[in-house]
Structures are given as C-alpha cells and as structure tokens.
C-alpha cells in the first residue's frame, strides 16, 4: 500500500508543477512574489511570515503593495523545475538542489540564494536493529528522502559515504534511497512494517519518529558530517527576479529577518504560526521543543555551507567550483556575516 501511496504522491506533485507551469504569466511586475516551500520546521520563517503577513507589512514600508502566493511542493527537483519554468519566483530547498541549479544556470538565469532559513540538524533515522552506522546498511534497507541524488539529505549522505569509503564511492548508498515526501516517510517509519525502514529527515518529522517508534534511532547527524551547525535549507531565485523587483526583494528579506527574531524570542508564538499555516496534527509540546532545541538557530545569514558545495565540485556533481559562499548567494546586508 505504501508504494501505491508514494506513486500517487509523485503523480500529484507532477500535476501540481504542470498546473503551475500552465498558469504562469510571461513576466512578473514589482509587487508580486510567488513562493514555493516544502515540509517541516525548517520552513518556519516562511510560515511565520505568511501567518503574520510580514512580507505585505514590509512592502508597505517600502512603498509597494505586495501580492504573495504560497505553493507547497516536495523535493528539490520539483522546486527547481518550478523556478526555471517561471511558475514561482522564490523557492525553498536544501543546499544540494541550490548547488545543482546554481551550477546549471551559471551565465544564464544565474540562480543564487537570497537567504538561509536557519541552522538545523538533519537526522538519518533507522528502525533496523542491525544498523548502527551507515556502514551497516544492506541492499535490503530503504532510505526515504525528499529527492534522490539532488536533495540536501542525499548530498549529505554522499558526503558521509565519501568519508566512510573514499571519494570514488560517494554514491555507494544512492541505490538504497527512495524519494518520499517527509510526512509519508515519517508515517512509514512510525508505523513500521513497510519497505521504508530508514528516513533522512528534518524536524519535526525526525522528532516524531524518535518519539513514535521505540525502534527508531539516529544513525547519522548532518552536523557531524558538515563539521558543525550549518544552513542546510535556503531560499533562492533568478537574477532577473531579484534585479527587476528590488522593493519586493528587500521587503521579503526584511520579513524573514523579523520572522527569525520572533522565532528566536517567542518559540510558542512561532509554533502556533506553524500550526495555523500547516494545519497538521503535530503535538504542540513536541513542536515547541523542536523550536527550542539549542542546536536549532533561526537566522537568514548562511553558515558553514562552503564545505558541501566544494565537496560536490570535488566529486564532479557540479562543474563550477565556488571559491566563497558569496558565489552562490546574492549580496545583501542581512547576509553579511555568512559563511
């Protein structure tokens, strides 16, 4: 039943992207922003901005009425397709999909990141008692993640594989991965008894799995692979949109800064905003705990992103080698402390 559900989800995602493409206007004028997000607390800043209408608020400060459209997709490939087809203006995804699209659009659409969504540890969860480290995975295991190969989870797993078996073996675990939206993967891990017995997740899904299935355990922490706190999820756009919509772009960044301040100072209010926007049944106490986790940091300036970017170049996953994080981020004062 799970396989059928997953296939239906893939079909639904494809239809959603196709519908967006069909509805996309030829050009965008100042005062319009279409934002594609995915699932999880890593998108909390967007949820707060949507709930509190912060983009509209800061747009008025800059003298522009902003019409905001919100779209929910799953997987880096889907959001990248939506961006390049001009179905949306800004997308949220992992650093892996960003590096893929930055590399492929260099000298053309020149896609770069506009902000980080904060630092979050991503956990690879397994319910297989025999799996203690990634070296214990066997051909019988199946690892769910939002998109095979290109998602940030997939790229971090490749980086961990290179450290475990050598750079030439960085794709060693790719055949075990399967594209499943986070909510469905979490449901499978918690329920057990399906072909999905591992999930490279993000909060709050990883926290729900650890709380909901006594067999669930952490096999890998993204912070361990990346060498400390890092900005795994980012927002990005085309150079054309950023240049042609300076007021809207500035209002968007200002809104994110305010959302980060609210999430840091008032986790309870941020949790309520998340619940209102996502309309899901996650336990509020667990959600607040996730937001208050000392390992989670809400800020728009990226941190510790260059290592993964240069790894991807080193193994040939991207052609262009970034010398600095500034190569794949647009310049903005709010990002000045980035890395």
N, C-alpha and C positions, 0 to 999 in steps of 0.2 A: 504493500500500500504506500509505503514511503516513497519508493521510486516513482510511482504514478504521480504522487503529490508534487515531487520535485520537478518532474517533467511539466506538469501543469503550471507550476510557478515560473519555469523558464519561458513557457509559451506566453504566459501573461505578461512577463517582463518585456518580451519581444514585441507583443502587441502594443504595450504602453509606449515603448520607444517609437514604434512605427506611427502611432497616433500623434505623438508629439511632432514627429517629422512632418506629417501631413498638415498639421495645424500651424507650423512655424511660419511667421511672417518673413519677408525678404530682408528686412532690416529693423533695427531697434533704435528708438529715439530716446534721448535723455529723459529720465523719469520712469523707466521701466526696467525691472530686473526679474529674471526667471531663474529660480534656484532649485537645483536637484540635490537632494540629500539621500542618505541611506539609513540604516537602522543602528540604534544604540546610543548610549550616553555620550559617545564621542561626538555626537552632533548636538549636544546640549546647548551650545552657544546659539546655534540656529533656532532651536526650539524656544529659547528664551526670547530671542529677537522677534520671532513670529508671534509668540504669546503676548508680548508687551508692545508689539508694533514699533520696535525701536528703529527699524530702517525708515519707516514713514516719519517718525519723530525727528530723526536727524536730517532727513531730506528737507523738511520744512525749515530747519535751521540754516540750510544751505540754499534756500530759495527754490526748491523744486518739490513738487508733489510726486511721490513715487508709488507706482503700482507694482505690488510684489506678488509673484506667482510661485507657489511651492509645489514641487514634484518629488515623489518618493520612488526611487529605483533601487536595484540591488546589483552590486558587482561593478568593479572598475571598468570592465569592457562596456557595460551598458551606459554608464555615465559619460565615458569618453565618446561613444557613438553619438549620444545626445548633444554633447557640446559641439562636436565637429559638424553635425548636421544643422547647427543653429536652432535646435529645438529648445535649448536653455542657454543662459548667459554665464552662470557660475555653477560649478559642480563641487560636491564634497566627496572625497575618496581618499584612499590611502596613498602614502608616498610612492608606492610601487606603480600604480596607474598614472600618477603625475609624471614620474620619470619616463614612462613609456610614451606618453603624449607630448611631453616637452621635447624628447629626442626626435620624435617623428615629425613634429611641426616646426622644427628649427628652420628659420628662413622663410617660413610660410605663414601659418596662423600665429606662430610664436606664443604658444600656450605656456603660461607660467602661473605659479601660485600667488594668491593675493593675501593669504593669511593662514596661520595654523589654527587648529581648533583646540589646542592644548596638548599636554603630555599624558598618555595613558598606557599602562602596561597591558599588553595583549597576551593571554594565556592559551597555550595549546593544551587542551583538556583531553584525557583518555579515560575510558572505563575498562580497558583491558588490563587485568591484574599483572600480566606479563610485561607490560610496557612501563618502564621506569624512566627511560631517556629515549631520544629519537632513534638511537641505535637499536632499540628493541622492536621497532615496528617491523611487521612482516607483510608479505603480499596479501594476507587475509584482512589487514586493517584498512579502514576507510576514513580519511581525514576530511571533514567538511570545512570549507572556507568560502568566502563570497564569490571568488572568481579564481579559476585555476591559472597558474603561471603569473598573472599580472597583478593580482591583489597584493596589498602590503603584507598580508599574512603569508601568501605564497612566496613572496620575495624574502621575507624574514626566515621562512623555513629553508629556502635555498641557501641563504647566508649561513644558517646553522649547519646545514648539510656540508657546505664547503669547509667549515671549521672542523667538522667531525671526520670527513672522509677525503678532504682535499678539493681544491677548486674545480678540478675536472669532473668531480662527482656532485656538483652543486644541484643537479636536477634529480638526484637519486630517489627522492621521496615524491617527486611530482606524480608518478603513476598511481599513488595511493590517494591523491587529492580529488575531491569532487565538489563542484560548485553547488552550494546550497545556501539560500538566504539565512542569515543568522537566526531569526525566530524559528524557522523549521529545523535547523541543525540543533538548536538548544532543546527543542521539544523531543527530538530523536534521542539525544544524549540522556536527557532526564528519564524518558520512558524506558530506554534500553530495548534490546531485542530486535534491533534493525541492523542493516549493514553499516550504518554510520556509528562507529564506536569511538570517534575522536572528532574534535572540533577546535580549529584555531580561531578563537572567538574574539570578542571585545566586550567591554562592560555595557549593559548589565548581564548579558547572556552567560558569560563565563561564571559570574557570581551566582546566577540562578542554577546553573548546572552543578556547581560545587555544593550548593545548599539542597538541591533536589534529588541528587543521586549519590548515595554513600560510596559507590564505586568510583566516582569521578575524582580525578586528581590532576594536579598541574605537572605536565611533562616538560614544558618549556615556557620561559618568561621572556618576552621580547626585550625587556631592559637588559637581560643577561647577554643576549645576542648583540645588541646595539651598543653596549657599554655604558648603560645608564639611562636616565629619563630621556625620552625622545618624542618628537612630534610625528606620530605615525599617520595621522589623518589631517588633511589640509583642504583648502578651498582653492580652486583655480579657474582661470578664464582666458580668453584670447586677448591678444594685444589690441586688436581692433575694438573690442568692447570697452576695455579699460581706457583707451585713449579718447573714444568718442562719447564716453559717459562719465566725465570727471566728477561731477557733483554727486551722481548716483553712487559711483565707486567710493567716493570719500564718505558719504553717508553710511554706506554698507560697512566700511571698516570701523567707523565711529560706533555703529550699532554693536558690532562684535566686541569692541573694547568695553562698552558698557555692560554687555551680557556677561563677559568674563569677570568683571568686577562684581556683578550681582551673584554669580555662581560661587565665587570665592568667599564673599562676605555673608551670603544668606543661602546656604545649601538647601534648606527646607523650601524656600520660595522657588528656587531653581527646580527642585524635584516636582513641585506642584505644576510648574510650567510644562515640564516634560510630560507629566501625566495628562494634562489638558490637551496638549498638541497631539500626542501619540495615541491617546485613548486606549491604552492597554491595561492589563490586569496585574502588572508587576507590583509586588508588595512595596508599599511606600517606605517602610522602615529599611528594607534592603536597598532601595534606590538611594535614600539619604546616606546610608552607609557607604555606598559606592562613590557618591559625590564627595564625601568627606575623607575618602581614602587618602592618606598622606602621599601616596605615590602618584596621585592624580593632581595635575596642575592646570588651571584654566588661564590661558593667555594666547594672544594672537601672534606673538613673535615665535618663530620656529626654533627648536632646539635639537641639536645632535642629529641632523638629517644628512650631512655630507657623507658619512661613512657608508650608509646603504647605497647612496647614489653612486659613489665611486666603486663600490663592490659590483654593482650592476654593469658598470663600464668594464671593469676588470674581467668579468666572465663573458663579455660580449653580448649581454642582454640589451644594452643601449650603445649606440655608436659614438655619441658625443660625450666627452669626459668633462664633467663640471669641475672647475677649479675652486669654486666657492658656492655656498648656498645661494648667494645673490645671483648666480647664473640662472637659477630656475624659480626665483621669486621676483615679483615686481617690487620696485623700491617704494617704500612708504615709511614715514617717521615712526609709526607704531610698531614697525618690524625691525627697528634699528639694532636691537640687542640680539638679533637672531644668530643662529649657527647651523 
